[in-house]
Amino acid sequence: MKTFFSDQAKAKVKDSIVAAESATSAEVVVTVKPRSSQYREIDYTVGALVGLLTLAGLMFHPAELDENWFPVAVIVAFALGVFLSSGIWPLKRALLSKARLDAEVGKAAREAFVRMGVHGTTGRTGMLIYVSAFEQRAELVLDLGLNPNKLGEAWTEARARIEAAASRGDLDAFAAAVAGIGPALGAVLPRSADDVNELPDEVH
């Protein structure tokens, strides 16, 4: 997923946005974020567990140890556990439920949709593709002018390709999927000759 944040990656995805919008009057916006939530309770839980294990090891150690140092050792162990949890994404992700990850990404995507003004287009045809690296997920948020029930099977397949590419961290597949969503939207909302690009194409 780290490749999604490079300048080259953003330029590649921008080209895909331009390609997508060349086939539809819908406005496509892509944003890529490191995470949708801090999930600090997981860090603190791991820290507490490491601290407890350290305390148990010290208490039952066969050698004579200075008990005055036990609190210091536990605090250091807690801090180390927090650091490891926050830095080792696969470990932290494994301790979170799918439902929690989905909920946090969905919430962050809807907030970004409003904050970035994707809802403000003339025809209410804005679409935000929100990618969250830690959760390995993509969430697509549509404005009122884009009814998913009327977009058809091509749209469903295009959306699935975007989500699958994001879950794998596959930049090339993601860029191709973004470009491919244009024809899927264009089947319902074709690009007009006087179409105006209302939202920036740069990846945020």
Secondary structure, DSSP 8 states (H G I E B T S, - for coil): -GGGGSHHHHHHHHHHHHHHHTT-SSEEEEEEES-S---HHHHHHHHHHHHHHHHHHHHT-SS---GGGHHHHHHHHHHHHHHHHHH-HHHHHHTS-HHHHHHHHHHHHHHHHHHTTGGGSTTS-EEEEEEETTTTEEEEEE-TT--GGGSHHHHHHHHHHHHHHHHHT-HHHHHHHHHHHHHHHHTTS---TT----S--S--
